Each structure stands twice: as C-alpha cells, then as structure tokens.
Amino acid sequence: MSGVPGRGSWSPPNRASGPGPCRVSIRRHRGGRGWLSEMYIAQVALIVDDYDEAIRYFVGVLGFELVEDSPSVTNDGRPKRWVVVRPPGAATALLLAQADGERQRHAVGDQFAGRVGLFLRVDDFPASYDRLRTLGVEFITEPRDEPYGQVAVFVDIAGNRWDLLGPAPSR
C-alpha cells in the first residue's frame, strides 16, 4: 500500500514471525520538510483497580520491570501516580492507570470487550507457561500451535485477556 505524497506510507508487518512489534517509517516527499523519524508506540494505558496490586502482579508475577512510580496529579489537580511497567528490554510499556470514576471502574478488566487485547511474546514458551501457571496465572486456553508459533490465552489481575506467544516448536 503506498501513501499519498506528504502523508507518509504504510506497509503491513511481516506476519511470518507472528504478531509483534511493528514500526512504521513516515517519509515526506522531496517538497516537504524533510524526513521524519521512526515512530513506535511507547506506552499503552491499562486501567487497574489499585496501583500497588497491579505492580505486584506485573512485576512479581509476569516478571516486568518497574520503570517509574512517581506522584502526579489528575487534570483537575487531584493526586494520582504515574506508574509504568514493561517486560525487560522491551520498548513498549504499560501505563498502569488507577480507575478514576464509575465509568473507568466499569472498564477495569474489560478494556478490550472480552477479546485478547495484549500480546506477550516470550523466547521459551514452555518454561514461561509453566512458570506463570506455578505463580497462579489463570490460563483460559491450553497451549496450541499456530502458524506464527505457540499461544495460550491468560487473564491478568483485572481480567483482561492476553496471548502468551512463543516461537513455533522445532520439528
């Protein structure tokens, strides 16, 4: 697919390796302002019931690193925290946002309307699957092989569905 001059271009990710990071380069035509830098998603907000419970789960159970836990304020000046976690070495992080108000409380655990909305890729699927089960992670599907690798669906502390993804088994 090609873009309109001055509006950039987009190419689908290589699906041979399955769902994964996708970076899209945006380029301006020669008459534009020059080249723009590469873009990527830095953080995705995940609404949680409680900051500390979410940190314990993502860091202590899933093995993420705590990148930041800083005091902050809401748009109307009330105190909150800026809490960021991510898998070790990953570029994309989760911003753990404590629910503020009834509407957000209703979204906890259902941010993706019951669908898998987050994808955690691991190098050693069997070891990661076994470790997470031992730590009490609830898997709602058994591991299965797909063309892009091994996958099993689990739910996080709030009830959001995740795919645990690993490479295709050697044959």
GIUR-V40026 format. One record per backbone hydrogen bond with DSSP energy under -1.0 kcal/mol. CO is the residue of the C=O (numbers start at 0). NH is the residue of the N-H. E is the energy in kcal/mol with one decimal. If there is no record, write none. Layout:
# GIUR-V40026
CO:NH:E + CO:NH:E
This chain:
# GIUR-V40026
3:6:-3.1 + 14:17:-1.4 + 23:38:-1.2 + 28:31:-2.6 + 41:92:-2.7 + 43:94:-2.2 + 45:96:-2.3 + 47:98:-2.8 + 49:53:-2.1 + 50:54:-2.7 + 51:55:-2.4 + 52:56:-2.0 + 53:57:-3.0 + 54:58:-2.8 + 55:59:-1.2 + 56:60:-1.8 + 56:61:-2.2 + 57:63:-2.9 + 64:85:-1.8 + 67:83:-2.6 + 69:81:-3.3 + 71:79:-2.4 + 73:76:-2.1 + 77:73:-3.3 + 79:71:-2.8 + 81:69:-2.1 + 82:95:-2.5 + 83:66:-2.4 + 83:67:-1.7 + 84:93:-3.4 + 85:64:-3.4 + 86:89:-2.3 + 92:43:-1.9 + 93:84:-2.4 + 94:45:-2.8 + 96:47:-2.3 + 100:104:-2.1 + 101:105:-2.0 + 106:109:-2.4 + 109:112:-1.5 + 111:114:-2.0 + 117:162:-2.3 + 119:164:-2.8 + 123:127:-2.4 + 124:128:-3.1 + 125:129:-2.4 + 126:130:-2.5 + 127:131:-2.6 + 128:132:-2.3 + 129:133:-2.4 + 130:134:-1.7 + 131:136:-2.6 + 132:135:-1.6 + 137:154:-2.2 + 143:150:-2.2 + 145:148:-1.7 + 148:145:-2.7 + 149:165:-2.4 + 150:143:-2.2 + 151:163:-3.0 + 152:139:-2.4 + 152:140:-1.2 + 153:161:-3.0 + 159:155:-2.3 + 160:116:-2.2 + 160:117:-1.1 + 161:153:-2.2 + 162:119:-3.2 + 163:151:-1.4 + 164:121:-3.1 + 165:149:-1.2
